[in-house]
Amino acid sequence: MDAQTLQARVAALSWYHTIDLGHGVITPGIFNTLKYVDRYRIPASLAGCSVLDIGAYNGFFTIEAKRRGARRVVAMDRWGLPDSPERTGFDLAVSATGVEVEAINGDVYELSPAVAGVFDTVFFFGVLYHLKYPLLALERIASVTRGSLLLETHLDALAMTRPAMAFYPGAELEGDGTNWCGPNPEAVEAMLTVAGFTDVRPVSYYLYEHTTRTSEWKNVASMDELRRVIEARPGPRGDGMTLRAVFHATK
């Protein structure tokens, strides 16, 4: 496919991820994944690894896993189902980049070794807070993980120091009715532990202070350090701010 044809096909679709398709064509994503990929702390080399990308959407992280040398990569999403994107963008991105990946159209609650296999590394970015049953999802993910889970999520309930979670029955979070929950860091750690993961730790965080309109994305080394970041913000333990974080865990 020549660059002009590829650009025309890209322009006809909606994109969330920015993906370098080659030929000088980059998808006009809402979220600049190319700029911010380092925040997820994905290993520089995934050589020989099997990778599952849950909530693959347009396929940025699926393609990135192959570019980092992964042996087998499986993308999973609810393409075409209610409140979910179509798969057209994913198929175009995979075709344009020439990577060999597999795709499963299904729900995270349906995951099992029989459905998808077992993986060395699992990506679970920007999905947890969209789930009505987050612990069930993490248990299903644990069943197909033999190595590491990399998870990124929105956090809430920051005034609580014990595991707690906010529930959004409507569109309370960013006016989006597909957002259902906001766990605090302690809840993420506890749910992952209950699901069967060990060595759960945050590796980076994004902090947006609504009163000052300032934001920052920084690396962090431990739960204790992340808790100190939260406690140091103005107001009662993080009121008036948005927090997102990336966690790594092992099985």
N, C-alpha and C positions, 0 to 999 in steps of 0.2 A: 504494500500500500504506500503510495507516495505521500509526501508531507501535506500537500494541499488537500487531498482526499481525507487524510486522517484529521486534519484541523477542522474540516467541515463536519465530519462525524462527531468530533468532540464538541463542537459548538452547538450541536443539535440536542445535547443531553445536559442534564443537571448533574453537578459534581459536588461532593462533600470533600473529597481528598484532592490535594494537588499531587499529581503523579507525572514524573518525567517519562513520556512515552517514546523518547528518542525522536530523531528527525527534527529536533528543535521544537517539539510540541509538548507543552505542559498543560495538564487539565486545570481549568479555572476553579479550583475547589474553594468552598467556604472556609475550610480549615487548612492552613498552610502546613501540611504534614512534612513537606520537604524541609521547611525551616526548623520545625520543632521535633524532628525525629529523635534527636539526641536525648531529649528529656525522658524517653522510655527506657533508656539504659539497656538496649538490646545488645547482646554480645556482638562484637565486630565480626566474628566468624561463627557461623552455624554449620560448618562443614560436617557432613555425615549425619546431621540431626534430622529428625522428623518434627514438623511444626504444624500445629493446628491454630488457625486464626479465626476466633469466634467473633461474629459481628463484623465480617470482612468488608461489607458495604462495597465501595468502589475498588477495593483490592490493594490499597497502598501497602499494607503490612504483609499481605500475602506475597506480593511481588518482591518486597524488601527482603523477606526471608530467603527467597530463591537467590536474590542477588548477593546474599551473604553466605551462600554455599549450601543451604539446606538440601538434604537428600530427597525428602518427601515433604510436600506442603499441601495441606488441605484447608480450604476456606469454607466457612459455614456462616450462613445468614438466613433470615426469613424473607428472602427475595420474593416480591410479588404478593406476599401475604398482607393482611390489613396493617396499616401504620408502618409499613416497611417499604424500602426502595425496590425499584425494578432492578433486574440483574444486567440490564443492557450495558451500563457503564463498566461493570466488572468484566464482562466478556470482551468488550473492546480493549480495555487496558491490558488484559492478559494476552490477547491476540497481538496487539501492537508491540508489546515488549518481548513476545516470543518465549515466555516462561512456561514450563510444564507443571501445572498444578491441578489438583482435584477440587471439586466443589460439591458441597452438600447443602441442599435447600431444606432447612429444618429448624427446629427450635432447640435451644440449649437444654431444655428440660428433657429432651429425647436422647441426649448424648449417652452413649455406652460404648464399651470396647467392641461390641458386635456391630454397632452402627458406623463407627468411625475408625476404630483401632485404638492404639495407645501411643502417646507421643512423648518425645524427649522434652519439648518446649511447647507451651500453650500461651498464645496471646489472647488477652481479654480486655480490650481497650474501649472505654467509653460505653460500656454496656450495663454494668451492674445496677446503676440507678434507674435503668429502664425496666427493671424486673419487679414483678409483684412478689416473687418468691426467691429472694436472693440466696438464702442458705441452701435451698434445694438445688439451685443452679450450680453453686460452688461444689456441692456434693457430687453432682453429675460430672462436673469438670474434673474433680479429683479422680474419678473412676477411669478417666482416659489420660491421666498424666502420670508419667513415670519419672519425670525430671523436674522441670521448673515451670512455674506459672508467673507470667508478667501481667499485672492487672493495673489499669488506670481507672479512676472513678471520681465523681463529685462526692464531696463530704458535707455533712450537716450535723446537727445536734452537738455542736462543739462546746456548749456550756456544760455538758456532762463529761465526767471523767471515767465513768464506767461504760461498758458497751451499750450504746443506744443508737436509735435510728429514727429519723423523721419519715413520716409517711405522707405522700402527696395524693390525696384522693381525686384531685382535679388537676388544674394546670398551674399549681402554685410555683413550680420551679420553671422559670423562664417562659411562662405561658405555654408550656408544652405538655399536653395531656398524656404523652407516652412516658413521662418521667414519674416514677412511682416511689422511690425511696432515696434517702440520704443518710447513710451510716456515718458515724464518727470513726476516727482512726482505730479506736479501741474495738469497735464492732467489726471492722474489717479484719483486724487481727484475730479476734475471737472466732468469727465465722470460718475463716480459713483454717484455723487450728482444729475446730470441731469437724470440718470437712476432711481433715486428714493431712493437712500440710504442716511443715515444720519450718523453722528459720524464717518466719514472716517478718519482713522489714520494709519500711518505706525507703525509697531511693531518691525521690525528688518530689517537689511540691510546687503548686502555683497558688499564690495568695493575692487576692484582689480586694483592696480596701475601698469600700464604697464611698466613705466620707471624703477621702483624699484623692480618689480616682487613681491610685497608684497600684502597680502590680509587679510581681516578680516571680520568676521560676528558677528555683535553686535546687541543688542536690542536697540530700540529707542522709545521715548515716544510720539513724536508729529511731525507734519509737520515742525514746526519751527526748531526742533532739527535736522531733516534730512536735511533741507536746510542749516543749519550751517555746517553740515558735508561736504556737497558738496562745499560750499564756502571756506572751510578751505583747500581743496586739492590744490596742485600746479597747475598752469596753469589757463586759463580762465574758471571759473566755471565748473571744472570737466573734462576738456579736457584730453585725455590720460588715462582714467580709465573706467572700466566697473562697472556698478551699478545694483544690483538687490535688490528688497525689497519685504517684505510681508506687505500687508495692511489688516486691519480688518474694516468692515463696518456693520452697522445695518440697518434694514428696518423699 
